[in-house]
Amino acid sequence: MTTSTLAHADARRTIPGTPIFDGPAAMQGYALNSMCFSFNDQANREAFIENEEAYFDRFNLSEAQRIAVRNRDVLGMIAAGGNIYYLAKLAGIFGLNVQDVGAAQTGVTVDEFKAGLLSHQVTISQQQECVA
């Protein structure tokens, strides 16, 4: 790669306020994401609920990942390499849905997050009507 190509690649990865899930983040979050993937199996969800610390050990989570999960800190989990698609499996164990997670990620209440989604949906519908 040329220097300008590298600079362009770095610029693509910088979105203020948005963690980018790229190769380095995937490597950093491998243990956490592997643990979350394991929750596809009911027995694993039960084992996690029974003893979180033992489950952390089973997947060799980093201390940052352990702290984020203990604190139910979605943004901390993302900062520790968590991928939202895998974290959604963990959120389900805690009784959270995608809107709960979205609200946590954006720093608003669930009701504010839902209103924002509805507002955006109306805007898209209005744009589609104008095109038609």
N, C-alpha and C positions, 0 to 999 in steps of 0.2 A: 504494500500500500504506500502511496505517496503521502507526504506530510499533509497536503490539502484534503486527501481522502480521509485520513485519520481525524483531522479537525472536523470534517463534516460528520463522520460517524459519532464523534463525541457530542456534537451539537444535537444530533437526533436523540441522544440518550438523556438530554437535559430538558426536563419539563418541570418548571418551578412547582414545588409542592406535590409532585407525583413521583413516587418511587418506581423506577423502571425494573421490570423483572427480565433480566438478561442472563447471560451465561454466568457471570460472577455471582449474581443473586441466587441463581439456581444451585450453584455449588454451595454457597453459604447456607441455603435453606433446605438442603437435601434431607437432613435428618427430620426436621419438622414436617416437611411435606410428605415424607415417607410415613411418618407416624399418622398424619391426617388421612392418607390414602388407606391405611390399615382399617380405618373406621367404616369401611364398606362392609365389614364383617361384624355382626351383632356381638359375637363373643369378645371381639377386641374393644368395642365400645363399652361393654360391661367391665372388662379388665381395667380400662382407663378410669372409669368411674370408681371402681373399687380401690385403686391405688395409683394415683397420678404419678407419684414420684418413681415408682417401680416401672411404670410405662415410659417415663422419660428416659430412664436408664436403659430400657430395652432398645430404644432408638438412638441412644447416645446424643441427646439434645445438648446444645451449648447452654451455658448459664444464661445468656441473653434470651434464648428461646424459652427456657424453663420459666424465667421471671415473667416474660410476656404472657405465657399460657396461664401461669398461676394467677396473674392479675387480670386475665381475660381482656388483655390489651391488644386489640386487633391491629392497630397501627404499629405497636411494638413487634408483633409477629411478622408483619410485612417488612419492617425494617430489619428483622433478623432473617430475611430471605423467604418468608412465607408467601406462597402463591394463593391468591384469593380463591381459586377454584378448589384447592385442597383445604384451605382454612374453612370453607363453607361446611365441610364435613364435621369439623370440630365445633363450629358454631351451632350446628344442629344438636349436638350433645348438650349444649348449654341452653337449649330452647330458644336460640336466636334464629331469625330468618335473614334473608338477603337484605331486606330493608333495614333491619337492625344494624347489620354490618356496614351497609352503605352510609347510614347516619353516623356511625362511629368513625368511618374513614373521612367523612367530610366535616366532622365537628359540629353537626346540628342535631336537633332532636329527631326522632323517628317521624313525628308529624310534619316537621319542616321538610324532611327528606321526601316524604310522600307527596307533599304539596309541590315541591320542586319537580318531581317526576311528572305529576299531572300537568303542571304548567308547561313543561317541555313537550309533553304529548299533545297538548292543545296547540302549541306553536307548530309542531310538525303537521298536524291535521290541517291547520289554517294554510300552511305552505302548500300542502298537497291540493287543497281546494283551489288555490290561486293558479296552480299549474294546469289543472284540469279544464 
